[in-house]
Amino acid sequence: MTRELTDSELLELYRQMALIRRFEEKSAELYAEGKIGGFLHLYIGEEAIAVGACKALGQQDHLLTAYRDHGWAIARGLDAGQVMAELLGKATGVSGGKGGSMHLASAAHHYWGGHAIVGGHLPLATGVGLAIRYNAGAEAVLCVLGEGTTNIGYFHESLNLAALWKLPVVFLVENNQYGMGTEVGRASSLTNIYEKGCAYGIENQQFNGQDVAEVYQAMSGALDYARREGPVLLEAITYRYVGHSMGDPERYRTREEIEQWRERDPLCRVEDKMNAEGAASVELFANIQAEIAAEVDEIVAFAKNSPEPEDAALWEHIYVNPIGDRRAEA
């Protein structure tokens, strides 16, 4: 039986969610100012999933995600200043300024990336799980994907092999109701995504992705099961308050729908629960928000003041020698 979170733990998870929320809001501002280039996929509204799941992950466990990855990187423990520096393409970024928004990673945290190719990381997660089983390891793998990914070949191939070999992989679907601008019911014949696990005989569960404590409980149980028995398919019901990316005109949903989901805001759920139980106060949460705002200002200042990558960095972390070196050898 998974233990309940203490009040102090719940407050810490609230603080992490607030940090991710403010970080993403600032990222949107910087994108509008032209400071961030390329694509930018924000996590606003979904914070409880990353924070609750990473609370359940062990330090030696492995994490792979898709391209909506800022929140996951911060929740996994990557330095938020270095994450922001990466978004701005600075040398102090977690990928040296060469990965950008969709390619965050940290070997030290066993975080093997945001992946820009839809579903491209699922076979990789399955491969990590195979390596763990082969070496009789005790780790587990968390593979995070969107509901749209469950309609492609990578998903079914990965679940099939994970089930066949009883690999310790938890496939976590963040069902935010839309694949880009397409509502889930218009793209998938089965709208209860977790039931797709039945085709492969693996454990499956759906839960409220707006409740950080419920996410933690579901993820803890799934990871324990995966270590012992094999793969699990989880579906977190959630919602993004902003578009698919910064270039999304959002013509496919109504303002009323967004406001209805805002009533289920993951931060407000914690505030309401703890205030009602007398475990916290309105003033305490206001102070936390003020502290987070100041912290994010420092994060942005660090990123803006960081140096650009040197030209020589183009030749680092590649599999061939620089052209100049080859000419010298000739």
Secondary structure as UniProt FT lines:
FT   HELIX           7..32
FT   TURN            33..34
FT   TURN            44..45
FT   HELIX           47..56
FT   TURN            59..60
FT   STRAND          62..65
FT   HELIX           70..76
FT   HELIX           80..87
FT   TURN            88..89
FT   TURN            91..92
FT   TURN            94..97
FT   TURN            101..102
FT   HELIX           107..109
FT   STRAND          111..114
FT   TURN            118..121
FT   HELIX           122..134
FT   TURN            135..136
FT   STRAND          141..146
FT   HELIX           147..151
FT   HELIX           153..164
FT   TURN            165..166
FT   STRAND          169..175
FT   STRAND          178..179
FT   TURN            180..181
FT   STRAND          182..183
FT   HELIX           184..186
FT   HELIX           193..200
FT   STRAND          203..208
FT   TURN            209..210
FT   HELIX           212..228
FT   STRAND          232..237
FT   TURN            246..247
FT   HELIX           255..262
FT   TURN            263..264
FT   HELIX           266..277
FT   HELIX           282..305
FT   HELIX           311..315
FT   HELIX           323..329
//
